[in-house]
């Protein structure tokens, strides 16, 4: 079969199950995204929590004052001491990497906080201010502590939902005799990433968006307080960062394999958008789709037999195959057992799922840009501070997102933007939050 016919057969298969990027109506989904944002800001029913952070972007960062920072991600937990020199350049000291508690096996609430307090033991004397960057759904309180709403990314902890993170961490710190406690500011990773982009290379931006696509995904932007209808005690002349919790968005088209994957996770019905695009799930989604393709006889019997034996596919395995279809990786090795067409079939499946994730990513960012009301001056574009391994390491992903953003924002709406990457953005942003709040 010719390559062209193989590609068309894959497209027909994906569209049969609603899994192709062409099944996503961009304008309809952008409109739904913005509407859900407005509903969430008003306190009405929405799949987006639209969490106020009480953090502004205009605060001056003091020079040469240290903050303790902790970054709780989907896989890793990082701690460091951070300060900013006289030129506002961040200096990161005593950086250490640990495993995220609960990522490998379920643990108790007490063990979780005791573990992360132990992670901080060697740097607790650096400052009485701490920034806890927590990459999960957290309600931020006016005192900048955070109440955990729910976990995602398959992290498993007992009896922790509804708990105050800063308060519990301080209790563990005091109990362990490390110190008398800290002033802890809790913030999301997308918020920390946004803060790290403020003042990037001295450029002038109209506003800022923080976007994460790694193990999980999230997006934040700067909103006028007057538009946050669900909070009555805000200064209407000011603004603040809103954590959209975009991974929870649920008003988009889903294919049949999306639904199957969602049902197989620890939190079915939640984080539906995240399960379509993020690193924790994209490999598993690809494997489900490949297994269905085997059932539909798109691949040779020999390759199908080998593929059906794969019980788990990581996103990094999917990416490795896209980069090296004839290399030494799980999918490529299965293809070697079959016919000449098998690698083409698998490539088009994985590639089009990746394209779909990039399209959905651009839709998310577009909605945030539209809601910000900024970016129409080309000399002051919107700064999109992006972070995450999936965004930067997935084959061709960033360039695909830029392709769609050019269409959705600049060409259609006259909104200008620039994507930036700040090294160690979450650590830097957490330090800024700790030092200015």
Buried (B, 14 or more C-beta within 10 A) or exposed (E): EEEEEBBEBBBEBBBEBBBBBEBBEBEEBBBBBBBBBBBBBBEEEBBBBBBBBBBBBEBEBEEEBBBBBBBBBBBEBBBBBBBBEEEEEBBBEEBEEBEBBBBEEEBBBBBBBBBBBBBBBEBBEBBBBBBBBBBBBBBBBEBBBBBBBBBBBBBBBEEBBEBBBBBBBBBBBBEBEBBEBBBBBBBBBBBBBBBBBBBBEEEEBBBBBBBBBBBBBBBBBBBBBEBBEEEEEBEEEEBBBBBBBBBBBBBBBBBBBBBBBBEEBEBEEBBBBBBBBBBBBBBBBBBBBBBBBBEBEBBBEBBBBBBBEBEEBBBBBBBBBBEEBEEEBBBBBBBEBBBEBBBBBBBBBBBBBBBBBBBBBBBBBBBBBBBBBBBEEEEBBBBBBBBBBBBEBBBBBBEBBBBBBEBBBBEEBEBBBBBBBBEBBBBBBBBBBBBBB
